[in-house]
Amino acid sequence: MDANGNPPSITRAWRIAYGIGLFICVAWPLFLQLMLGTVIRPGAEAPGGVARELGYTFTGLTFAAAIFITWRSGKARAGLAALPPQARPGAVLRETVLYAALCELSALYGLATYALGGNLAERYARSFIALATVMFFVFVPRLQAWLEAAGEEAP
């Protein structure tokens, strides 16, 4: 209940979580893109070998995160109506922030790629960092999807 005695709102919880997600998946990666090559120095690893294998691993982990987000958001939305009304906003907040954190992993993979691969891996590192934003906008459910899952009307 809020200060006025109203039950918590899914809309408010989603807006808070989506704002957090926008910061960690849009603003932070943009900041990282600007810092790459200036404040963040490249590594000295040769472009092949460990750096390449780690890049393949990061690509697989990024795909796995996208698949997991898709699977978990489907399950979470399917079970949302079964939750008590006062627990729904917390579930929406928790799930949305979790999905944003999983998307942000791609940007961290980009930093690791740049730290290992150096200037020759900069293109791949920037792609990983930018992918966090793309994944956030593509895979994180919007407010309307959560409201439909809860059987509520949009405000």
C-alpha positions in Angstrom: 0.0 0.0 0.0 1.2 3.5 -0.7 0.7 6.6 1.5 -2.9 7.0 0.3 -3.8 3.4 1.0 -3.9 2.4 -2.7 -2.5 -0.9 -3.7 0.9 -0.9 -5.4 0.8 -0.2 -9.1 2.2 -2.4 -11.9 2.6 0.7 -14.0 4.7 2.5 -11.4 6.9 -0.6 -10.7 7.5 -1.1 -14.4 8.4 2.6 -14.9 10.9 2.5 -12.1 12.4 -0.8 -13.4 12.4 0.4 -17.0 14.2 3.6 -16.0 16.8 1.5 -14.2 17.1 -0.6 -17.3 17.5 2.4 -19.6 20.3 3.7 -17.4 22.2 0.4 -17.3 21.5 -0.7 -20.9 21.5 2.6 -22.8 23.3 5.4 -20.9 26.1 3.2 -19.4 26.9 1.5 -22.8 27.0 4.9 -24.5 29.4 6.1 -21.8 31.5 3.0 -22.3 31.6 3.6 -26.1 32.9 7.1 -25.4 35.5 5.9 -23.0 36.9 3.1 -25.2 40.3 4.0 -26.5 40.6 7.1 -24.3 40.3 6.3 -20.6 39.9 2.5 -21.1 43.2 1.3 -22.6 43.3 -1.6 -25.0 45.0 -4.9 -24.1 48.1 -6.3 -25.8 46.8 -9.8 -26.6 47.2 -11.0 -30.2 44.0 -10.9 -32.2 43.8 -14.7 -32.4 44.1 -17.4 -29.8 42.6 -16.7 -26.4 41.0 -13.4 -27.4 39.2 -15.0 -30.3 38.0 -18.0 -28.4 36.8 -15.8 -25.6 34.9 -13.7 -28.2 33.2 -16.9 -29.4 32.3 -17.8 -25.9 30.9 -14.3 -25.2 28.8 -14.5 -28.4 27.3 -17.8 -27.2 26.7 -16.4 -23.7 24.9 -13.3 -25.2 22.6 -15.6 -27.3 22.0 -17.7 -24.2 21.0 -14.6 -22.2 18.6 -13.6 -25.0 17.0 -17.1 -25.0 16.8 -17.1 -21.2 15.2 -13.7 -21.1 12.6 -14.8 -23.7 11.9 -18.0 -21.8 11.7 -16.5 -18.3 9.6 -13.5 -19.4 7.1 -15.8 -20.9 6.9 -17.9 -17.7 6.8 -14.8 -15.5 4.0 -13.2 -17.5 2.0 -16.4 -17.6 2.2 -16.7 -13.8 1.6 -13.0 -13.0 -2.2 -13.3 -12.8 -1.9 -16.1 -10.2 0.0 -13.8 -7.8 -1.8 -11.8 -5.2 -2.4 -8.2 -6.5 -0.1 -6.7 -4.0 2.8 -9.0 -5.1 2.5 -8.3 -8.8 4.4 -4.9 -8.9 7.3 -6.4 -7.0 7.4 -9.3 -9.5 7.3 -6.9 -12.5 10.1 -4.8 -10.9 12.3 -7.7 -10.1 11.9 -9.4 -13.5 12.4 -6.2 -15.5 15.6 -5.3 -13.6 16.9 -8.9 -14.0 16.3 -8.8 -17.7 18.2 -5.5 -18.0 21.1 -6.9 -16.0 21.3 -9.9 -18.3 21.3 -7.6 -21.3 24.1 -5.5 -19.7 26.3 -8.6 -19.5 27.0 -8.0 -23.2 28.6 -4.7 -22.5 30.8 -6.3 -19.9 31.8 -8.9 -22.5 32.8 -6.0 -24.8 35.0 -4.5 -22.1 36.7 -7.9 -21.6 37.1 -8.3 -25.3 38.8 -4.9 -25.6 40.9 -5.5 -22.6 42.2 -8.7 -24.1 42.2 -8.1 -27.8 43.4 -4.6 -28.0 42.8 -2.2 -30.9 42.3 -5.1 -33.3 39.3 -6.3 -31.3 37.8 -2.8 -30.9 35.2 -3.4 -33.5 34.0 -6.5 -31.7 34.1 -4.8 -28.3 32.0 -1.9 -29.6 29.5 -4.4 -31.1 29.2 -6.2 -27.8 28.7 -2.9 -25.9 26.0 -1.7 -28.4 24.3 -5.1 -28.3 23.2 -4.4 -24.7 21.0 -1.6 -25.8 19.5 -3.5 -28.7 18.8 -6.5 -26.5 17.1 -4.4 -23.9 14.7 -2.8 -26.4 14.0 -6.1 -28.2 13.7 -8.6 -25.3 12.4 -6.8 -22.3 8.6 -6.9 -22.1 6.8 -3.5 -22.3 4.2 -2.3 -19.9 1.3 -3.4 -22.0 2.5 -7.0 -22.0 2.7 -7.0 -18.2 -0.7 -5.4 -17.8 -2.3 -7.9 -20.2 -0.7 -10.7 -18.3 -2.1 -9.4 -15.0 -5.5 -8.8 -16.6 -5.4 -5.1 -16.0 -6.3 -2.1 -18.1 -3.7 0.4 -19.2 -4.0 3.7 -17.2 
